[in-house]
Amino acid sequence: MIGQGVIMKNGVRVVNEDGEVIAAFYSVKREGDKLVVDGKALDVMRMDMIFTSEEIFKAIRMALCWSVISYVLLLPCFGLKQIFRRPSKAPSE
């Protein structure tokens, strides 16, 4: 499975504070010593983003901070919160 990547039809979306999609990622695969991410920036320009091993090590260092670790540990709680969230009632007219 070396070189084959994960492909998602709808992709993973990144949104800003207003809920607008600023980036979308569709697939990740390895090409030699590089990681290639197929994505789209600002819903306009689709491109292959290439990460070298040096950049991956920087990203790992960035991800190994308490805020990211605590977020990952709390993901099950966030999921349960979404499941049990009651839909907001529409105002009566």
C-alpha positions in Angstrom: 0.0 0.0 0.0 3.0 2.3 -0.3 2.2 5.2 -2.5 -1.5 4.7 -2.3 -3.4 7.3 -0.5 -6.6 8.0 1.2 -9.2 9.6 -1.1 -12.3 11.3 0.2 -15.1 12.2 -2.3 -16.3 15.3 -0.4 -13.0 16.1 1.2 -12.1 17.6 4.6 -13.1 21.2 4.8 -11.5 24.0 6.8 -13.8 27.0 7.5 -13.2 30.5 8.9 -15.2 32.2 11.7 -18.0 33.0 9.2 -18.4 29.4 8.2 -16.9 30.0 4.7 -14.8 27.2 3.3 -11.2 28.5 3.0 -9.5 25.1 2.1 -10.5 21.6 1.3 -8.4 18.5 1.2 -9.3 15.5 -1.0 -6.5 13.0 -0.8 -3.1 12.3 0.9 -0.5 10.0 -0.6 3.2 9.3 -0.4 5.6 9.8 -3.3 9.0 8.7 -2.3 10.1 10.8 0.7 7.4 13.4 0.2 3.7 13.6 1.3 1.4 14.9 -1.4 -2.0 16.4 -0.4 -4.6 17.1 -3.1 -6.5 20.2 -2.0 -8.2 23.4 -3.0 -7.5 26.9 -1.6 -10.3 29.5 -1.3 -12.7 27.3 -3.3 -10.8 28.4 -6.4 -7.5 26.8 -7.1 -7.1 23.0 -6.9 -3.5 21.9 -6.4 -1.1 19.3 -5.1 0.6 20.5 -1.9 4.0 18.8 -1.3 5.3 18.3 2.2 9.0 17.3 2.6 10.1 15.3 5.6 11.5 18.4 7.2 8.1 20.1 7.0 6.4 17.0 8.4 8.7 17.1 11.4 7.9 20.7 12.0 4.1 19.9 11.8 4.6 17.0 14.3 6.3 19.4 16.7 3.5 21.9 16.2 0.9 19.2 16.9 2.6 18.0 20.0 1.4 20.9 22.1 -1.1 20.7 25.0 -3.9 22.5 23.1 -3.9 19.9 20.3 -3.4 16.9 22.7 -6.3 18.0 24.9 -8.5 18.6 21.9 -7.8 15.0 20.6 -8.5 13.6 24.1 -11.8 15.5 24.3 -13.0 14.5 20.8 -15.3 11.7 22.2 -17.0 14.3 24.5 -17.5 16.7 21.6 -19.0 13.9 19.6 -21.5 13.0 22.3 -22.3 16.6 22.8 -23.3 16.9 19.1 -25.3 13.7 19.3 -27.4 14.8 22.3 -27.7 18.4 21.3 -31.3 19.3 21.0 -32.3 21.1 17.8 -33.1 24.8 18.4 -36.8 25.6 18.3 -37.9 27.9 15.5 -39.6 31.0 16.8 -43.4 30.9 16.7 -45.2 33.2 14.4 
